[in-house]
Amino acid sequence: MLDNALKTRIDNEIASESVVLFMKGTPVFPQCGFSAAVVGVLSHLGVKFRGINVLEDDSIREGIKVYSDWPTIPQLYVKGEFVGGCDIIREMYESGELTEMFQTHGIDARPS
Amino acid sequence: MATADTIAQKLKDALSPQHIEVEDVSHHHAGHAGWRDGGGTHFTVTIKAASFAGKSRVQQHRLVNSILADELSGDIHALELHLSS
């Protein structure tokens, strides 16, 4: 269950930037291989994003899983919308869909 | 404990896949968060199933996650999914 205050906090985090990544660790120092992989992809595409370190906040760490009905971290949000976790981001990157998706949302991204 | 066999069986029962592979990759993560000796914490799953047709990637993953909900809230620390229809 997600209480209203926590839901509002997560809403605000997701709305804080066009591209938001809930991750373990920070973009500079990821603390999990799956988070590191997504950071690597975003960096490679030259996409600006805000990383939110769930290890610093247990309520966000558990709350984000309920919020998105998604059991794992990392989680990528673009313009407020949940895009996927590590496997989905990797697949979209490999097929070129990820760059397309960013460009559709008016976000600069290099071709993969 | 979650094993590659019990996970594969659950997914087979629920999805009747054309192809399924479940690999316990826990040993690749020795010493990482969530890992413990003896395996059963990290899995890579590849499934080709008609039930995924017409579903978005996120929906396909949610379907698998819902089938493995008990394992995900218990032993499984990481589940890498490669899904196709």
N, CA and C atoms of all chains as a GROMACS GRO file, in nm:
protein
  591
    1MET      N    1   0.085  -0.121   0.000
    1MET     CA    2   0.000   0.000   0.000
    1MET      C    3   0.087   0.125   0.000
    2LEU      N    4   0.042   0.222  -0.073
    2LEU     CA    5   0.117   0.345  -0.087
    2LEU      C    6   0.034   0.455  -0.023
    3ASP      N    7   0.087   0.519   0.083
    3ASP     CA    8   0.004   0.626   0.142
    3ASP      C    9   0.016   0.752   0.055
    4ASN      N   10  -0.077   0.842   0.076
    4ASN     CA   11  -0.087   0.959  -0.012
    4ASN      C   12   0.037   1.046  -0.010
    5ALA      N   13   0.095   1.063   0.110
    5ALA     CA   14   0.212   1.149   0.122
    5ALA      C   15   0.328   1.093   0.040
    6LEU      N   16   0.346   0.960   0.048
    6LEU     CA   17   0.456   0.897  -0.026
    6LEU      C   18   0.428   0.903  -0.176
    7LYS      N   19   0.304   0.878  -0.214
    7LYS     CA   20   0.268   0.884  -0.355
    7LYS      C   21   0.297   1.024  -0.412
    8THR      N   22   0.260   1.126  -0.335
    8THR     CA   23   0.286   1.264  -0.379
    8THR      C   24   0.435   1.290  -0.392
    9ARG      N   25   0.512   1.239  -0.296
    9ARG     CA   26   0.658   1.258  -0.304
    9ARG      C   27   0.713   1.194  -0.432
   10ILE      N   28   0.668   1.072  -0.461
   10ILE     CA   29   0.717   1.003  -0.581
   10ILE      C   30   0.670   1.076  -0.707
   11ASP      N   31   0.544   1.119  -0.707
   11ASP     CA   32   0.493   1.200  -0.820
   11ASP      C   33   0.586   1.318  -0.845
   12ASN      N   34   0.623   1.387  -0.737
   12ASN     CA   35   0.705   1.507  -0.751
   12ASN      C   36   0.846   1.475  -0.802
   13GLU      N   37   0.901   1.365  -0.753
   13GLU     CA   38   1.034   1.323  -0.801
   13GLU      C   39   1.029   1.295  -0.951
   14ILE      N   40   0.926   1.223  -0.991
   14ILE     CA   41   0.916   1.183  -1.132
   14ILE      C   42   0.893   1.305  -1.221
   15ALA      N   43   0.824   1.405  -1.167
   15ALA     CA   44   0.795   1.525  -1.246
   15ALA      C   45   0.910   1.626  -1.243
   16SER      N   46   1.014   1.596  -1.161
   16SER     CA   47   1.118   1.697  -1.139
   16SER      C   48   1.207   1.720  -1.260
   17GLU      N   49   1.218   1.620  -1.347
   17GLU     CA   50   1.299   1.631  -1.469
   17GLU      C   51   1.232   1.550  -1.578
   18SER      N   52   1.269   1.577  -1.703
   18SER     CA   53   1.211   1.499  -1.815
   18SER      C   54   1.249   1.353  -1.805
   19VAL      N   55   1.374   1.327  -1.764
   19VAL     CA   56   1.421   1.189  -1.755
   19VAL      C   57   1.470   1.163  -1.612
   20VAL      N   58   1.405   1.068  -1.547
   20VAL     CA   59   1.439   1.039  -1.407
   20VAL      C   60   1.467   0.890  -1.394
   21LEU      N   61   1.579   0.857  -1.331
   21LEU     CA   62   1.615   0.716  -1.309
   21LEU      C   63   1.623   0.687  -1.160
   22PHE      N   64   1.535   0.597  -1.114
   22PHE     CA   65   1.546   0.547  -0.977
   22PHE      C   66   1.648   0.435  -0.980
   23MET      N   67   1.752   0.448  -0.901
   23MET     CA   68   1.865   0.356  -0.911
   23MET      C   69   1.928   0.332  -0.775
   24LYS      N   70   2.017   0.230  -0.773
   24LYS     CA   71   2.094   0.205  -0.653
   24LYS      C   72   2.230   0.272  -0.672
   25GLY      N   73   2.261   0.366  -0.584
   25GLY     CA   74   2.382   0.445  -0.600
   25GLY      C   75   2.353   0.571  -0.679
   26THR      N   76   2.458   0.635  -0.724
   26THR     CA   77   2.443   0.761  -0.799
   26THR      C   78   2.494   0.740  -0.941
   27PRO      N   79   2.459   0.831  -1.034
   27PRO     CA   80   2.508   0.817  -1.171
   27PRO      C   81   2.661   0.807  -1.176
   28VAL      N   82   2.730   0.878  -1.087
   28VAL     CA   83   2.877   0.873  -1.086
   28VAL      C   84   2.928   0.744  -1.020
   29PHE      N   85   2.852   0.696  -0.921
   29PHE     CA   86   2.896   0.577  -0.849
   29PHE      C   87   2.780   0.481  -0.827
   30PRO      N   88   2.738   0.413  -0.936
   30PRO     CA   89   2.628   0.317  -0.923
   30PRO      C   90   2.672   0.202  -0.833
   31GLN      N   91   2.578   0.150  -0.754
   31GLN     CA   92   2.613   0.044  -0.661
   31GLN      C   93   2.546  -0.088  -0.695
   32CYS      N   94   2.509  -0.104  -0.821
   32CYS     CA   95   2.446  -0.228  -0.865
   32CYS      C   96   2.470  -0.237  -1.015
   33GLY      N   97   2.499  -0.358  -1.063
   33GLY     CA   98   2.532  -0.374  -1.205
   33GLY      C   99   2.419  -0.334  -1.298
   34PHE      N  100   2.294  -0.358  -1.255
   34PHE     CA  101   2.179  -0.327  -1.341
   34PHE      C  102   2.159  -0.175  -1.351
   35SER      N  103   2.176  -0.107  -1.238
   35SER     CA  104   2.168   0.040  -1.241
   35SER      C  105   2.281   0.096  -1.326
   36ALA      N  106   2.400   0.040  -1.309
   36ALA     CA  107   2.516   0.087  -1.386
   36ALA      C  108   2.492   0.071  -1.536
   37ALA      N  109   2.427  -0.038  -1.575
   37ALA     CA  110   2.402  -0.063  -1.717
   37ALA      C  111   2.313   0.046  -1.777
   38VAL      N  112   2.208   0.084  -1.703
   38VAL     CA  113   2.116   0.187  -1.754
   38VAL      C  114   2.186   0.324  -1.759
   39VAL      N  115   2.264   0.354  -1.657
   39VAL     CA  116   2.342   0.479  -1.658
   39VAL      C  117   2.432   0.481  -1.780
   40GLY      N  118   2.495   0.367  -1.809
   40GLY     CA  119   2.584   0.357  -1.924
   40GLY      C  120   2.512   0.385  -2.055
   41VAL      N  121   2.392   0.330  -2.069
   41VAL     CA  122   2.314   0.350  -2.190
   41VAL      C  123   2.276   0.497  -2.206
   42LEU      N  124   2.226   0.557  -2.099
   42LEU     CA  125   2.183   0.697  -2.106
   42LEU      C  126   2.303   0.788  -2.136
   43SER      N  127   2.415   0.759  -2.075
   43SER     CA  128   2.534   0.839  -2.100
   43SER      C  129   2.579   0.825  -2.244
   44HIS      N  130   2.573   0.703  -2.294
   44HIS     CA  131   2.614   0.678  -2.431
   44HIS      C  132   2.526   0.755  -2.530
   45LEU      N  133   2.398   0.766  -2.499
   45LEU     CA  134   2.306   0.839  -2.587
   45LEU      C  135   2.315   0.990  -2.564
   46GLY      N  136   2.389   1.030  -2.462
   46GLY     CA  137   2.403   1.172  -2.432
   46GLY      C  138   2.275   1.233  -2.375
   47VAL      N  139   2.196   1.151  -2.307
   47VAL     CA  140   2.070   1.198  -2.251
   47VAL      C  141   2.092   1.251  -2.109
   48LYS      N  142   2.043   1.371  -2.085
   48LYS     CA  143   2.053   1.429  -1.950
   48LYS      C  144   1.947   1.367  -1.862
   49PHE      N  145   1.984   1.324  -1.745
   49PHE     CA  146   1.884   1.264  -1.657
   49PHE      C  147   1.917   1.292  -1.510
   50ARG      N  148   1.817   1.276  -1.427
   50ARG     CA  149   1.838   1.289  -1.284
   50ARG      C  150   1.832   1.150  -1.221
   51GLY      N  151   1.933   1.115  -1.146
   51GLY     CA  152   1.934   0.987  -1.076
   51GLY      C  153   1.884   1.005  -0.934
   52ILE      N  154   1.798   0.914  -0.891
   52ILE     CA  155   1.751   0.917  -0.752
   52ILE      C  156   1.800   0.791  -0.684
   53ASN      N  157   1.881   0.809  -0.583
   53ASN     CA  158   1.943   0.695  -0.515
   53ASN      C  159   1.847   0.637  -0.412
   54VAL      N  160   1.789   0.520  -0.444
   54VAL     CA  161   1.690   0.461  -0.352
   54VAL      C  162   1.756   0.406  -0.225
   55LEU      N  163   1.887   0.387  -0.230
   55LEU     CA  164   1.955   0.335  -0.111
   55LEU      C  165   1.958   0.438   0.001
   56GLU      N  166   1.931   0.564  -0.036
   56GLU     CA  167   1.931   0.670   0.066
   56GLU      C  168   1.796   0.684   0.134
   57ASP      N  169   1.695   0.616   0.083
   57ASP     CA  170   1.561   0.637   0.135
   57ASP      C  171   1.477   0.510   0.120
   58ASP      N  172   1.462   0.440   0.231
   58ASP     CA  173   1.392   0.312   0.228
   58ASP      C  174   1.246   0.325   0.184
   59SER      N  175   1.180   0.436   0.220
   59SER     CA  176   1.039   0.448   0.183
   59SER      C  177   1.025   0.464   0.031
   60ILE      N  178   1.118   0.537  -0.031
   60ILE     CA  179   1.117   0.548  -0.177
   60ILE      C  180   1.154   0.414  -0.241
   61ARG      N  181   1.252   0.348  -0.181
   61ARG     CA  182   1.300   0.220  -0.235
   61ARG      C  183   1.186   0.119  -0.245
   62GLU      N  184   1.104   0.109  -0.141
   62GLU     CA  185   0.992   0.015  -0.144
   62GLU      C  186   0.872   0.076  -0.215
   63GLY      N  187   0.852   0.207  -0.194
   63GLY     CA  188   0.734   0.274  -0.251
   63GLY      C  189   0.732   0.274  -0.403
   64ILE      N  190   0.849   0.290  -0.463
   64ILE     CA  191   0.853   0.300  -0.610
   64ILE      C  192   0.811   0.168  -0.675
   65LYS      N  193   0.834   0.057  -0.603
   65LYS     CA  194   0.795  -0.073  -0.658
   65LYS      C  195   0.643  -0.088  -0.661
   66VAL      N  196   0.578  -0.036  -0.560
   66VAL     CA  197   0.432  -0.041  -0.554
   66VAL      C  198   0.374   0.058  -0.656
   67TYR      N  199   0.434   0.176  -0.657
   67TYR     CA  200   0.388   0.285  -0.744
   67TYR      C  201   0.376   0.240  -0.889
   68SER      N  202   0.479   0.170  -0.937
   68SER     CA  203   0.484   0.132  -1.078
   68SER      C  204   0.442  -0.013  -1.101
   69ASP      N  205   0.405  -0.085  -0.993
   69ASP     CA  206   0.379  -0.228  -1.006
   69ASP      C  207   0.496  -0.295  -1.077
   70TRP      N  208   0.614  -0.273  -1.024
   70TRP     CA  209   0.739  -0.323  -1.084
   70TRP      C  210   0.832  -0.360  -0.970
   71PRO      N  211   0.876  -0.488  -0.965
   71PRO     CA  212   0.941  -0.535  -0.841
   71PRO      C  213   1.089  -0.501  -0.828
   72THR      N  214   1.146  -0.441  -0.930
   72THR     CA  215   1.292  -0.424  -0.926
   72THR      C  216   1.335  -0.281  -0.957
   73ILE      N  217   1.460  -0.254  -0.925
   73ILE     CA  218   1.524  -0.127  -0.951
   73ILE      C  219   1.648  -0.159  -1.033
   74PRO      N  220   1.684  -0.085  -1.131
   74PRO     CA  221   1.644   0.050  -1.170
   74PRO      C  222   1.507   0.060  -1.240
   75GLN      N  223   1.453   0.180  -1.240
   75GLN     CA  224   1.330   0.212  -1.312
   75GLN      C  225   1.349   0.348  -1.381
   76LEU      N  226   1.319   0.349  -1.510
   76LEU     CA  227   1.335   0.473  -1.587
   76LEU      C  228   1.200   0.537  -1.619
   77TYR      N  229   1.190   0.668  -1.594
   77TYR     CA  230   1.069   0.743  -1.625
   77TYR      C  231   1.103   0.856  -1.722
   78VAL      N  232   1.023   0.868  -1.826
   78VAL     CA  233   1.043   0.976  -1.923
   78VAL      C  234   0.914   1.054  -1.934
   79LYS      N  235   0.924   1.184  -1.908
   79LYS     CA  236   0.807   1.273  -1.907
   79LYS      C  237   0.694   1.212  -1.823
   80GLY      N  238   0.731   1.164  -1.707
   80GLY     CA  239   0.632   1.114  -1.613
   80GLY      C  240   0.584   0.972  -1.637
   81GLU      N  241   0.634   0.911  -1.745
   81GLU     CA  242   0.583   0.779  -1.780
   81GLU      C  243   0.688   0.671  -1.754
   82PHE      N  244   0.646   0.559  -1.697
   82PHE     CA  245   0.737   0.448  -1.671
   82PHE      C  246   0.774   0.380  -1.803
   83VAL      N  247   0.903   0.370  -1.831
   83VAL     CA  248   0.948   0.308  -1.957
   83VAL      C  249   0.990   0.164  -1.935
   84GLY      N  250   1.059   0.136  -1.824
   84GLY     CA  251   1.100   0.000  -1.799
   84GLY      C  252   1.219  -0.009  -1.707
   85GLY      N  253   1.263  -0.132  -1.686
   85GLY     CA  254   1.382  -0.158  -1.606
   85GLY      C  255   1.499  -0.189  -1.697
   86CYS      N  256   1.600  -0.250  -1.639
   86CYS     CA  257   1.727  -0.269  -1.710
   86CYS      C  258   1.712  -0.350  -1.839
   87ASP      N  259   1.641  -0.463  -1.834
   87ASP     CA  260   1.630  -0.549  -1.954
   87ASP      C  261   1.562  -0.475  -2.068
   88ILE      N  262   1.453  -0.404  -2.036
   88ILE     CA  263   1.376  -0.333  -2.139
   88ILE      C  264   1.460  -0.219  -2.198
   89ILE      N  265   1.530  -0.146  -2.113
   89ILE     CA  266   1.611  -0.034  -2.162
   89ILE      C  267   1.722  -0.086  -2.254
   90ARG      N  268   1.783  -0.197  -2.213
   90ARG     CA  269   1.889  -0.257  -2.296
   90ARG      C  270   1.834  -0.300  -2.432
   91GLU      N  271   1.718  -0.366  -2.431
   91GLU     CA  272   1.659  -0.413  -2.558
   91GLU      C  273   1.625  -0.295  -2.648
   92MET      N  274   1.566  -0.191  -2.588
   92MET     CA  275   1.527  -0.074  -2.667
   92MET      C  276   1.649  -0.001  -2.721
   93TYR      N  277   1.756  -0.003  -2.643
   93TYR     CA  278   1.881   0.058  -2.686
   93TYR      C  279   1.937  -0.018  -2.806
   94GLU      N  280   1.939  -0.151  -2.794
   94GLU     CA  281   1.997  -0.233  -2.900
   94GLU      C  282   1.918  -0.222  -3.030
   95SER      N  283   1.785  -0.205  -3.020
   95SER     CA  284   1.704  -0.198  -3.141
   95SER      C  285   1.693  -0.055  -3.196
   96GLY      N  286   1.745   0.043  -3.122
   96GLY     CA  287   1.735   0.182  -3.167
   96GLY      C  288   1.606   0.252  -3.122
   97GLU      N  289   1.514   0.175  -3.061
   97GLU     CA  290   1.386   0.233  -3.018
   97GLU      C  291   1.402   0.338  -2.909
   98LEU      N  292   1.508   0.324  -2.830
   98LEU     CA  293   1.524   0.413  -2.716
   98LEU      C  294   1.549   0.556  -2.764
   99THR      N  295   1.640   0.570  -2.860
   99THR     CA  296   1.668   0.702  -2.917
   99THR      C  297   1.540   0.760  -2.977
  100GLU      N  298   1.468   0.678  -3.050
  100GLU     CA  299   1.342   0.720  -3.112
  100GLU      C  300   1.243   0.772  -3.007
  101MET      N  301   1.232   0.694  -2.897
  101MET     CA  302   1.138   0.732  -2.790
  101MET      C  303   1.177   0.866  -2.730
  102PHE      N  304   1.306   0.887  -2.706
  102PHE     CA  305   1.350   1.016  -2.649
  102PHE      C  306   1.318   1.129  -2.747
  103GLN      N  307   1.348   1.107  -2.873
  103GLN     CA  308   1.326   1.213  -2.972
  103GLN      C  309   1.177   1.246  -2.987
  104THR      N  310   1.094   1.143  -2.980
  104THR     CA  311   0.949   1.165  -2.985
  104THR      C  312   0.905   1.258  -2.872
  105HIS      N  313   0.973   1.246  -2.757
  105HIS     CA  314   0.940   1.331  -2.643
  105HIS      C  315   1.016   1.463  -2.645
  106GLY      N  316   1.086   1.492  -2.756
  106GLY     CA  317   1.159   1.618  -2.766
  106GLY      C  318   1.284   1.624  -2.681
  107ILE      N  319   1.341   1.506  -2.652
  107ILE     CA  320   1.463   1.500  -2.571
  107ILE      C  321   1.579   1.462  -2.662
  108ASP      N  322   1.687   1.540  -2.654
  108ASP     CA  323   1.803   1.511  -2.739
  108ASP      C  324   1.864   1.376  -2.703
  109ALA      N  325   1.886   1.294  -2.807
  109ALA     CA  326   1.952   1.165  -2.785
  109ALA      C  327   2.024   1.126  -2.912
  110ARG      N  328   2.146   1.078  -2.894
  110ARG     CA  329   2.223   1.030  -3.009
  110ARG      C  330   2.171   0.893  -3.050
  111PRO      N  331   2.189   0.861  -3.181
  111PRO     CA  332   2.152   0.724  -3.221
  111PRO      C  333   2.239   0.623  -3.148
  112SER      N  334   2.184   0.505  -3.115
  112SER     CA  335   2.265   0.400  -3.052
  112SER      C  336   2.338   0.331  -3.164
  113MET      N  337   1.293  -2.315  -0.150
  113MET     CA  338   1.387  -2.227  -0.220
  113MET      C  339   1.356  -2.224  -0.368
  114ALA      N  340   1.372  -2.109  -0.428
  114ALA     CA  341   1.351  -2.098  -0.573
  114ALA      C  342   1.467  -2.166  -0.645
  115THR      N  343   1.432  -2.255  -0.738
  115THR     CA  344   1.537  -2.315  -0.820
  115THR      C  345   1.499  -2.294  -0.966
  116ALA      N  346   1.596  -2.313  -1.054
  116ALA     CA  347   1.569  -2.297  -1.197
  116ALA      C  348   1.452  -2.387  -1.238
  117ASP      N  349   1.446  -2.508  -1.181
  117ASP     CA  350   1.341  -2.603  -1.218
  117ASP      C  351   1.203  -2.558  -1.171
  118THR      N  352   1.193  -2.511  -1.046
  118THR     CA  353   1.061  -2.471  -0.996
  118THR      C  354   1.013  -2.346  -1.071
  119ILE      N  355   1.104  -2.257  -1.104
  119ILE     CA  356   1.066  -2.137  -1.177
  119ILE      C  357   1.020  -2.174  -1.318
  120ALA      N  358   1.097  -2.262  -1.383
  120ALA     CA  359   1.060  -2.303  -1.519
  120ALA      C  360   0.924  -2.370  -1.519
  121GLN      N  361   0.898  -2.454  -1.417
  121GLN     CA  362   0.772  -2.527  -1.414
  121GLN      C  363   0.653  -2.431  -1.398
  122LYS      N  364   0.666  -2.334  -1.310
  122LYS     CA  365   0.559  -2.235  -1.289
  122LYS      C  366   0.530  -2.160  -1.418
  123LEU      N  367   0.637  -2.120  -1.487
  123LEU     CA  368   0.619  -2.041  -1.610
  123LEU      C  369   0.559  -2.126  -1.721
  124LYS      N  370   0.600  -2.254  -1.726
  124LYS     CA  371   0.545  -2.345  -1.827
  124LYS      C  372   0.396  -2.363  -1.805
  125ASP      N  373   0.358  -2.384  -1.679
  125ASP     CA  374   0.217  -2.405  -1.647
  125ASP      C  375   0.133  -2.283  -1.686
  126ALA      N  376   0.187  -2.165  -1.661
  126ALA     CA  377   0.108  -2.044  -1.681
  126ALA      C  378   0.109  -1.996  -1.826
  127LEU      N  379   0.218  -2.019  -1.898
  127LEU     CA  380   0.234  -1.954  -2.029
  127LEU      C  381   0.235  -2.051  -2.148
  128SER      N  382   0.247  -2.180  -2.123
  128SER     CA  383   0.268  -2.278  -2.230
  128SER      C  384   0.361  -2.225  -2.339
  129PRO      N  385   0.483  -2.191  -2.302
  129PRO     CA  386   0.575  -2.128  -2.398
  129PRO      C  387   0.626  -2.226  -2.505
  130GLN      N  388   0.660  -2.170  -2.623
  130GLN     CA  389   0.725  -2.252  -2.725
  130GLN      C  390   0.867  -2.282  -2.684
  131HIS      N  391   0.925  -2.187  -2.611
  131HIS     CA  392   1.064  -2.204  -2.570
  131HIS      C  393   1.085  -2.140  -2.434
  132ILE      N  394   1.158  -2.208  -2.348
  132ILE     CA  395   1.189  -2.147  -2.218
  132ILE      C  396   1.324  -2.197  -2.168
  133GLU      N  397   1.400  -2.104  -2.114
  133GLU     CA  398   1.529  -2.138  -2.054
  133GLU      C  399   1.541  -2.061  -1.924
  134VAL      N  400   1.573  -2.132  -1.817
  134VAL     CA  401   1.592  -2.064  -1.689
  134VAL      C  402   1.730  -2.101  -1.638
  135GLU      N  403   1.810  -2.001  -1.613
  135GLU     CA  404   1.946  -2.028  -1.568
  135GLU      C  405   1.969  -1.959  -1.433
  136ASP      N  406   2.021  -2.037  -1.339
  136ASP     CA  407   2.060  -1.980  -1.210
  136ASP      C  408   2.199  -1.919  -1.227
  137VAL      N  409   2.204  -1.786  -1.226
  137VAL     CA  410   2.332  -1.717  -1.249
  137VAL      C  411   2.386  -1.657  -1.119
  138SER      N  412   2.337  -1.710  -1.006
  138SER     CA  413   2.374  -1.654  -0.876
  138SER      C  414   2.526  -1.646  -0.857
  139HIS      N  415   2.595  -1.749  -0.908
  139HIS     CA  416   2.741  -1.751  -0.888
  139HIS      C  417   2.812  -1.635  -0.956
  140HIS      N  418   2.747  -1.574  -1.060
  140HIS     CA  419   2.808  -1.456  -1.124
  140HIS      C  420   2.806  -1.335  -1.031
  141HIS      N  421   2.723  -1.346  -0.927
  141HIS     CA  422   2.702  -1.228  -0.841
  141HIS      C  423   2.757  -1.251  -0.700
  142ALA      N  424   2.847  -1.348  -0.688
  142ALA     CA  425   2.901  -1.381  -0.556
  142ALA      C  426   2.950  -1.256  -0.484
  143GLY      N  427   2.902  -1.239  -0.362
  143GLY     CA  428   2.948  -1.126  -0.281
  143GLY      C  429   2.865  -0.999  -0.301
  144HIS      N  430   2.780  -0.994  -0.406
  144HIS     CA  431   2.698  -0.875  -0.429
  144HIS      C  432   2.580  -0.871  -0.331
  145ALA      N  433   2.513  -0.758  -0.328
  145ALA     CA  434   2.394  -0.743  -0.245
  145ALA      C  435   2.292  -0.850  -0.283
  146GLY      N  436   2.230  -0.910  -0.183
  146GLY     CA  437   2.123  -1.005  -0.209
  146GLY      C  438   2.173  -1.146  -0.237
  147TRP      N  439   2.300  -1.162  -0.258
  147TRP     CA  440   2.355  -1.294  -0.288
  147TRP      C  441   2.376  -1.372  -0.159
  148ARG      N  442   2.356  -1.504  -0.168
  148ARG     CA  443   2.401  -1.588  -0.056
  148ARG      C  444   2.447  -1.721  -0.113
  149ASP      N  445   2.527  -1.789  -0.038
  149ASP     CA  446   2.590  -1.912  -0.086
  149ASP      C  447   2.483  -2.015  -0.121
  150GLY      N  448   2.505  -2.090  -0.227
  150GLY     CA  449   2.416  -2.200  -0.259
  150GLY      C  450   2.322  -2.171  -0.376
  151GLY      N  451   2.324  -2.053  -0.430
  151GLY     CA  452   2.243  -2.022  -0.548
  151GLY      C  453   2.101  -1.985  -0.513
  152GLY      N  454   2.017  -1.966  -0.619
  152GLY     CA  455   1.876  -1.937  -0.598
  152GLY      C  456   1.841  -1.791  -0.578
  153THR      N  457   1.934  -1.702  -0.604
  153THR     CA  458   1.904  -1.560  -0.583
  153THR      C  459   1.898  -1.479  -0.713
  154HIS      N  460   1.976  -1.521  -0.812
  154HIS     CA  461   1.984  -1.447  -0.939
  154HIS      C  462   1.953  -1.543  -1.055
  155PHE      N  463   1.857  -1.504  -1.138
  155PHE     CA  464   1.818  -1.590  -1.250
  155PHE      C  465   1.811  -1.512  -1.380
  156THR      N  466   1.844  -1.580  -1.489
  156THR     CA  467   1.820  -1.525  -1.622
  156THR      C  468   1.718  -1.615  -1.691
  157VAL      N  469   1.611  -1.555  -1.740
  157VAL     CA  470   1.501  -1.632  -1.798
  157VAL      C  471   1.476  -1.584  -1.942
  158THR      N  472   1.473  -1.680  -2.033
  158THR     CA  473   1.442  -1.649  -2.173
  158THR      C  474   1.315  -1.724  -2.210
  159ILE      N  475   1.216  -1.652  -2.260
  159ILE     CA  476   1.088  -1.717  -2.294
  159ILE      C  477   1.038  -1.667  -2.429
  160LYS      N  478   0.992  -1.763  -2.509
  160LYS     CA  479   0.920  -1.729  -2.631
  160LYS      C  480   0.781  -1.788  -2.614
  161ALA      N  481   0.680  -1.701  -2.610
  161ALA     CA  482   0.544  -1.749  -2.583
  161ALA      C  483   0.442  -1.667  -2.659
  162ALA      N  484   0.344  -1.736  -2.714
  162ALA     CA  485   0.240  -1.666  -2.789
  162ALA      C  486   0.161  -1.572  -2.698
  163SER      N  487   0.157  -1.604  -2.568
  163SER     CA  488   0.082  -1.519  -2.475
  163SER      C  489   0.137  -1.376  -2.467
  164PHE      N  490   0.257  -1.355  -2.517
  164PHE     CA  491   0.314  -1.219  -2.512
  164PHE      C  492   0.270  -1.133  -2.631
  165ALA      N  493   0.213  -1.196  -2.732
  165ALA     CA  494   0.178  -1.123  -2.855
  165ALA      C  495   0.082  -1.009  -2.823
  166GLY      N  496   0.105  -0.894  -2.883
  166GLY     CA  497   0.016  -0.781  -2.866
  166GLY      C  498   0.035  -0.707  -2.734
  167LYS      N  499   0.129  -0.753  -2.651
  167LYS     CA  500   0.154  -0.686  -2.523
  167LYS      C  501   0.281  -0.601  -2.535
  168SER      N  502   0.282  -0.488  -2.465
  168SER     CA  503   0.402  -0.405  -2.461
  168SER      C  504   0.508  -0.478  -2.379
  169ARG      N  505   0.632  -0.431  -2.391
  169ARG     CA  506   0.739  -0.494  -2.312
  169ARG      C  507   0.707  -0.490  -2.163
  170VAL      N  508   0.658  -0.373  -2.119
  170VAL     CA  509   0.627  -0.359  -1.976
  170VAL      C  510   0.519  -0.459  -1.936
  171GLN      N  511   0.417  -0.476  -2.020
  171GLN     CA  512   0.309  -0.571  -1.988
  171GLN      C  513   0.361  -0.715  -1.986
  172GLN      N  514   0.451  -0.748  -2.079
  172GLN     CA  515   0.508  -0.883  -2.082
  172GLN      C  516   0.585  -0.912  -1.953
  173HIS      N  517   0.664  -0.815  -1.911
  173HIS     CA  518   0.741  -0.834  -1.788
  173HIS      C  519   0.649  -0.845  -1.667
  174ARG      N  520   0.543  -0.762  -1.665
  174ARG     CA  521   0.451  -0.766  -1.550
  174ARG      C  522   0.383  -0.902  -1.541
  175LEU      N  523   0.352  -0.959  -1.657
  175LEU     CA  524   0.289  -1.091  -1.659
  175LEU      C  525   0.381  -1.194  -1.593
  176VAL      N  526   0.508  -1.196  -1.634
  176VAL     CA  527   0.603  -1.291  -1.575
  176VAL      C  528   0.623  -1.262  -1.426
  177ASN      N  529   0.635  -1.134  -1.392
  177ASN     CA  530   0.655  -1.098  -1.251
  177ASN      C  531   0.537  -1.143  -1.166
  178SER      N  532   0.416  -1.136  -1.222
  178SER     CA  533   0.300  -1.175  -1.143
  178SER      C  534   0.299  -1.327  -1.121
  179ILE      N  535   0.346  -1.403  -1.219
  179ILE     CA  536   0.353  -1.548  -1.203
  179ILE      C  537   0.456  -1.585  -1.095
  180LEU      N  538   0.561  -1.506  -1.087
  180LEU     CA  539   0.669  -1.535  -0.991
  180LEU      C  540   0.664  -1.443  -0.869
  181ALA      N  541   0.546  -1.389  -0.840
  181ALA     CA  542   0.534  -1.290  -0.732
  181ALA      C  543   0.588  -1.343  -0.598
  182ASP      N  544   0.556  -1.469  -0.565
  182ASP     CA  545   0.601  -1.524  -0.437
  182ASP      C  546   0.753  -1.529  -0.431
  183GLU      N  547   0.813  -1.577  -0.540
  183GLU     CA  548   0.959  -1.590  -0.544
  183GLU      C  549   1.024  -1.452  -0.539
  184LEU      N  550   0.962  -1.355  -0.609
  184LEU     CA  551   1.022  -1.221  -0.615
  184LEU      C  552   1.016  -1.151  -0.479
  185SER      N  553   0.913  -1.183  -0.402
  185SER     CA  554   0.907  -1.118  -0.270
  185SER      C  555   0.986  -1.199  -0.168
  186GLY      N  556   1.040  -1.313  -0.211
  186GLY     CA  557   1.119  -1.396  -0.120
  186GLY      C  558   1.265  -1.406  -0.161
  187ASP      N  559   1.298  -1.521  -0.218
  187ASP     CA  560   1.439  -1.553  -0.242
  187ASP      C  561   1.505  -1.476  -0.356
  188ILE      N  562   1.427  -1.447  -0.461
  188ILE     CA  563   1.490  -1.393  -0.581
  188ILE      C  564   1.532  -1.248  -0.558
  189HIS      N  565   1.657  -1.223  -0.583
  189HIS     CA  566   1.707  -1.086  -0.571
  189HIS      C  567   1.708  -1.017  -0.707
  190ALA      N  568   1.741  -1.092  -0.812
  190ALA     CA  569   1.745  -1.032  -0.945
  190ALA      C  570   1.696  -1.132  -1.049
  191LEU      N  571   1.616  -1.082  -1.142
  191LEU     CA  572   1.556  -1.166  -1.244
  191LEU      C  573   1.574  -1.095  -1.377
  192GLU      N  574   1.660  -1.151  -1.461
  192GLU     CA  575   1.681  -1.089  -1.591
  192GLU      C  576   1.592  -1.160  -1.692
  193LEU      N  577   1.510  -1.084  -1.765
  193LEU     CA  578   1.411  -1.144  -1.855
  193LEU      C  579   1.440  -1.108  -2.000
  194HIS      N  580   1.435  -1.210  -2.085
  194HIS     CA  581   1.442  -1.188  -2.230
  194HIS      C  582   1.317  -1.252  -2.288
  195LEU      N  583   1.221  -1.168  -2.328
  195LEU     CA  584   1.089  -1.219  -2.366
  195LEU      C  585   1.058  -1.187  -2.512
  196SER      N  586   0.995  -1.282  -2.579
  196SER     CA  587   0.948  -1.255  -2.715
  196SER      C  588   0.825  -1.340  -2.743
  197SER      N  589   0.751  -1.302  -2.846
  197SER     CA  590   0.627  -1.375  -2.876
  197SER      C  591   0.645  -1.460  -3.001
   0.00000   0.00000   0.00000
